Structures are given as structure tokens and as C-alpha cells.
């Protein structure tokens, strides 16, 4: 499955536990992730931080605002100014 490099309105995402690091320094993902050939798109804490940032800047943010914020963070490792 190809890795998604940007958010969009029709992108389906799942929330799952962080991978654990094995004794061999490999990331071991939860069984659901492996069985469904899923890829890591965002770490949960970063995802929430971006959503919170958008919500503090705009009273009623749109889906497009959240998508723009997520994509900006992916590209710049920083928060967007709306």
C-alpha cells in the first residue's frame, strides 16, 4: 500500500497504539495495522496538537482548515497561521 503524504477529506484514518520498539530496534505495530497493511500517517500527539492549534485560531474551523493545518505541519514541522 502506498504511503499517504498529505491529508484530504476522503482519506480514511484509524487511531491505533504507538508501535513498540523490539530488542532488535524494529518498530512493531499493532496486529490490526499489520493485518490491514496500514501505514503511519501522524503520531497521535502531533495530530491532536495540530487540531488544537487550528481550534484556538478559529472559532468554527472547517474541514478544509484542519486539512490545511495537517498538511502544513507535515511539510514544515510547524503550525499554520490562519
N, C-alpha and C positions, 0 to 999 in steps of 0.2 A: 504494500500500500504506500502511495506517495505521501510524503510529509507535507502538511499544510503550512505555508509560511505567512499566511495572513488571515485575519478574521473576515467573515462575511455573514450576511443574515441567514443564509441557508446551511451554514456549517453546523453539523451536529457534534456536540462535545459531551463528554462524560466526566464526572468528578470521580476520582479514584485516589487511593492512598499513594503516597510518595514511594518511589522504588527504594528498596533497601540495598545496601552495598554488601556484596558477598565477601568471603575471605580472600577471593581472587581479585577484589576490586572491581567486580562487574556489577552493573545495576540490575537488580532483579525486580521485575514489575509484577503486580498482582496477576493472578490467574485470568481474570476477566480481560485484562489488557492484552495478555499474550494470546488467549483463545480467540480474540476478535481482531488480532493484528492491528491494534491501535498504536498511535504514536503520541508522545508527549507534545502538547501544544503550548501549555502555560503551566507554571507551578501555581498552585492554589493561592498562596500568599500574594504573589505578584498580581495574579488575576484580580483578587479582591482589592488590592491597593489601587489598581487602575480604575476599577468600578467606583470605589470610594472617591478617588480624585475627581472623576467626572461628576459625581453626585454633589460634591462640595462646590463645584464651579457653576453648576446649572441646576435650577430648581426642579425642572421636569425634563431631564435629559431624554433624548430619543435613542432608538436602537442605533441609528447612524452615529450619534455622539459616542456611544460606548464602543462601537466598531472602530471609529477613528482613533479613539484613545488606546484601544488594544493594539491596533496596527502601528501607531506612533511609538508605543512602548517597545514593540518587537523590533522596530527599525532603529530606534535611538536610545534604548535603555534609559528612558526618561519619560516624564509625564507631559502630556499635551496641554497647551494653554488654549482654552476655548474662547 
